[in-house]
Amino acid sequence: MNFSATLRIALLALRINKMRSALTMLGIIIGVAAVIVMIAVGNGAQARVEAQIKSLGSNIIMVLSGSMMSGGARGGSGSQPTIFEEDATAMMREVDEIQAAAPTLRGAGQAIAGNANWSTIFYGITPEYLEVREWPIIEGRGFEPAEINGSGKVVLIGQTVAENLFGTASPLDQVIRVRKVPLTVIGVLEPKGQSMTGQDQDDVLLMPLSTARTRVLGVTQSKARSVSSIMVKVKEGADMATGEARMRELLRQRHRLQPGQDDDFYVRNLSEILQAQEASSKIMALLLAAVASVSLLVGGIGIMNIMLVSVTERTREIGLRMAVGARGRDILTQFLVEAVTLSLIGGLIGIVLGVSTAMLIAKLAGWPTALSAAAIILAAGFAAIIGVFFGYYPARKASRLLPIDALRYE
């Protein structure tokens, strides 16, 4: 018997029991859809973490002010300025693993342009900041040396600030007032999106460090060289742990800390934090896919159960076909084709359902999803394998029936 005839007989047998065939396929449909959706959600979460790593920059270490004792009371983190602009200069000069170190001063205030205003965060920076953050300027220019050294009244703005203050108009050469200080917009930063904490990285103003210190914040003489943080970029290929240890040792020497005395600064390896988050998202994606695969296993068991019932119901038919010349392998092929057909039809419906559900989740729930062709092919292939694996035993049982016994079956 050729394959086309076998397929035609298998489809006819499935069509006779439409409801039973539909219920049998339901397990495969749900399983394939669940695998596609779970992998899409897992890949989406992973892609989001990778985007956060890329938006932050690579190989970044952040140094923050620590706590200090005052009158017997210990202040919280950052309660007193303990890191300085010269610390960043010393790190770039003395730690070989460091590519760039960017001191920053942070502040917040109302940015006003014409009749529009927007509450935002601003940073006083050095040119190294854009290098550390890998943050291009997509419109305009960067700071000139005279503006860096001479407290120039210029500013770079993020996309969020540009949209809220100027709408669709170009912000270049426009004036923004921050804490009553007029600053001319000379450049617009490339969009970066949300950080790993959900903060909008594009809601920011960047100005020269000297401008923030002397004109906008009005830092007192006692804090004249202090900074809020230092962002450090480690050279590509250099060992971050070694660089961090040497940087910590240098800061302790500069701050005259004795052995056994606590650091008066905090060091945060942002790349390690994000990489740990990425690893967690990968594990979560695998777990979600594994849980969804259980549905496929249950669907396969359903196929085996129905095929066994079908063999029992059609015993006399099998005996009659074998009596008129059908061979055992013909019967085996027929029942295998029925099982695989159930799996493939269920798999195709499951693919459509899974892709639609993933797109719906992304649209309505706002969860990041990333559909993968490999995941779709894997789910469909797994469905076919399930059909063969769980359909083989019933098919083999049918093929080994003796014609005389099958014809006598009541």
N, C-alpha and C positions, 0 to 999 in steps of 0.2 A: 504494500500500500504506500503510495507516495505521500509526501508531506502535506501537499495542498488538500488532499482528501482527508488526511488525519486532522488537519486544522479545521476543516469544514465540519467534520463530525463533532469535534470538541466544542466549537462555537454553538452548534445546534444543541448539544447537551446542556451547555450553560444557559442558553436562551429558554429552554424548557422550564428551568427552575430559576426564574429571574430574581425573585425575592431572596432566595437562599444565596444566589451568586452575589447579589448586591450587599447583603449582610456580611458575607465572607470577605468581600473586597474592602469593607469599611475599616477593618483593622489595618490593612495595608495603606489605605488612603490617609487615615489619621497618623499612622507611623511615619510615612514619607513626608507629610505636611509638617509634622512636629519636628522632624530632623532638619528640614530646610529652614523653618522659622527659628529654631534654637541656634543653629549655626549662623544664621543671618544676624541674630541679636548678639551672639558672642563675638562675631567678626566686627560688628559695628562698635561694640564696646572697646575692642582691641584697637580698631582704627582711630577711635576717639583719643585713646591714651597715646598712641603714636603721634597723632596731630598735636597733642599737648606737649610731648617731648620736643617735637620739631619747633613749635611756637616758642618754647622756652629757650631753646638753644641747646647745644650739646656740651657735655663735660663741664657742667657748671657747679661751682661751690659758692655758697653765700655765707658771708661773715656778718654777724649782727652784734650790736652792743649787748653786753651781759648785765649782770646785777652788781651793785656795790653796797657796802655797808656804810650807813650814815647814822651816827648817834646810837649804835647798837642795833639799829633796825636794818634788815636786808631788803633792798628794793627789788621790784620785779624786773623781768627781762626788758632791757632798753630804758629803764628808769633814769639812767645816767649815761651820757655819751662816753664810751670807752674806746671807740675806734676812730681813726683819724685819716685824713687824706694822705698823709705821709706813709701810713701803713700800706696803702695800696701801691705807692711808688716803690717802697722797700721790697714788697713781695715780687713785683715784676723784675726788680733788679737782682734779687738774691735767690729766688726759687726757680730753678731751671725748668721745672715742669709747667710753670705758668706761662700762658700765652698773653693774657691781658687781664688787668684788674681794674674795675670801674667803681670808684667811690660815688655814692649817691646821697642826696638829701631829699627827704620825702616831705610833702606837705599836701594840704587839701584846701579848697576854697571855691568861690564862685567865679567862673569865667564869664565875662560879659563882652559881647560884640554887638554894637548897635542896640537894637531893642531885644535881642535874644540873650539869654543867660543859661548857664549849665553848671551844676555842681560837679566837680571832678577832682582827680588827684594829679599832682604835678611832681616832677622829679628834677632836681638839679643834677646834671650829669657832666661827665667828661667825654671826649670823643670815643674812648674805649668802650663805653656802654653799648653803643650800637653794634660794635664788633662782638662783644660778649653775648649779647642777645640775638645776634644774627638777624638784625632788624633793618631791612633796606628802606630807603626813602623813595617812594614811588612818584612823588611830585615835588619839585622845588630842589633845595640844596641842604647841605648840612652846615654845621657851625664853622666859621672861619677862626683862625688862631686869635685874631684881635678881639673877636666876640667872646671867646673862651677866657682870655686873660683880662679883658677890660669890662666884664659884667655887661655884655651887650644885651640890649632889650629885644631879644629875638626868641622865637619859640618854634618847636616842632609839635604837631598835633596828631593824635590818633584819629581813626576813621569815625568813631562814635562822636567825638567832640566836633569834628568837622561837619557831620550831618546835623547835629543838634544846634549848632551855632550859625551855619551858613547854608544848610539845605543842599541844593544841587549846584549852588554857585561855587566858584573856585575860591578857596580861603587864602591863597597866596597873596602876600603883601597887605592883607587885612590886619587890623589891630584888635587884639584881645586884651582886656584889662583883667588882671589877676591881683586881688588885694590892692586895688587902686593903681597898680603899676601897668602902664601900657606896654604890650609886647607885640612885635610884628611877626606874623606867621611867615616863615621862610621855607617850610617843607611839611609834607604830609607823609605819615608813616604807612607802611604796608599793613593791611589787616592781619591780626594774629588770632582773633577769636577769644574763647574763654580759656582761663587757666585751669589747672587741675582742681582748684578750689571753687570754680564756678565764677570767678571774677572776670569781668570784661577787660581784657588787656588793651583794647583800643580806646578805652575811656581814660585818656591820659594826655598830659602836656609834658614836654621835655624842654628844659631850658639850660643854659650853661650853669655849671655848679656855682661859679662866682656870682651870677645873677640871682640865683635862688638864695644864696647866703647873704649878700649885702643889700639887695633891693627888695626882694619879695618877703623872705622870712625875717630879715633883720636880726640875724643871730648875734647874741651878746659876745663880748670880747672873750669870756671864759670858754665859749664853745666855738671860737673863731675857726678852728681847723677840724672840728669833729664832723662826722658824717653819720647818716642813719644806717647805712650798710655798705658793704663792698662785695660786688659780684665778680667772681673769679672764673676765668675760662682756662681749663687745663689743655695743654697741647694735645693734638690728635696723636694717639699711640702711646702717650705717656701714662704712667700708672697713677691713677687718681688718688689711691690710698697713700702712696709715697708723697705725692704733691701736697695732700691735705696734712700729713704728719709734719712735713718740713715747714709748711705755712703756719701751722699751730705753734711749732717750736720757735719760729721767728717772731711771732706776735708776743709770745710769752717773754722773750728776751727784750723786745722793744718796750713792753709794758712793765718790765722789771718785776716779774712775778717770781717768787721764791719756790723751790721744790716743795711739793705738797700743797701749795696754795692753789685754790680753784682758779680756772680761767675767768677773766673778766669779759669774755666774749663768747659767742656761740657760733659754731660752724655747722652748716647744713649742706649736705651733699644732695642737691636736688635731682641729679641724674639717677642716683641710687634709689631715691624715693619713687621716681617715675618708673624706673625699670622694675622695681618690686611690684608696682601697681600693674604694669604690663604683664608680668608673669602671673599675677593673680587673675587678670582678665583672661589669659590663655587657659589657665586651669579651669576657670569657670565655664569657658566656651566648650572645653572638652567634656566637663561634667554634664552640661546641658545637652550636648549631642549624645552622650552615653545614656542619659535618662530617656531622651526621645527615642533612641534605638530600641529600648525595651518595648515600645509600642509596635515596632516592626516584628519583634520576636513573638509578641502576642498575636499579631496578625498572621504570622506563619503557622502558629499552632492552630489557629482557626481554620486555615486552609487544609492542614493535615486532617483535622477532625471532619470537615465537610467532605473531603475526598474519600475518607474511609467510609463515611455514610453512603457516598455515591457508589463506591465499589460494592457495598452490601446490597443496595437497591438494584443495581444493574448486573447482579451475578448471572442471571439467566441470559441476559443480553450478551454478556462476555462469553458464556458457554456456547451460545448459538453462533457467534462470530468465529470462535475458534473451531467449531465443528465444520464450518464451511471454508476453512482454510486460513483464517487469520493466525499469525504466529505470535508467540509470547512477546517478542520485541515490538510488534504492532500495537498490542494492548498497552504495553509499557509506555510507548511513545504517545499514545492517545491521552492517557491520564496525566502524563507529564506536561503535555501541551495544554491541557485544561488547567492544571495548577499554575503554570507559567503565565498563561493568558490572564487568569484572574489577577495574578501579581502585577503584571505589566499594565493592565487597564487600571487597576487600583493605584499603581505607581504614577501613571500619567495624570489621573485625576488629583492625586495627592500633590504632585508638582504644581499644578495650577492653583490648588487651594493654598499650598505653602507659600508660593510667591505672592499671591494676592494678600494673604494674611500678613506677611512681612511688610509689604508696602503699606497696608492699612495701619499697622502698628506704628510705622515711621511717621505716617501722616497725622493720625489722631492722637496717639500717645506721646509723640515727640521723642521716642526712644531712637537712638542711632541703630540702624540696621545696614548690613552690607551683604547683598545677595552674591553668592558665589556659584559660578558655573560648575566648578569642581564638586561643590556640595550637592547640586542638583543631579549631576551625573552619578555621584556616589550613591545618593538615595535611590535613584532609579535602578542602578546596577544591583544594589543590595536587595531591592524588592524582587528582581528577577532571580537572584541567588536564593532568596527565601522560598520562592515558588518551586525551584528545583529541589532544594534541600528537604522541604517539608512535603513536597509532592511525590518524592521518590518512593518512600515506603508504601503508601497506598497504591502507587502505580505498579511497584514490584509485586505486591500482594495480588493485584488483579492479574498480572501477567503469569503468575504461577498456578492459577486455578486450573484444575483438570476439567476438560470439557464435559465429561460425563457427570462429575459432581456438580458442576455449575448448572447443567440442564435440569438436574434433579432438585436444585435448591428451591425451597418454598418460601 
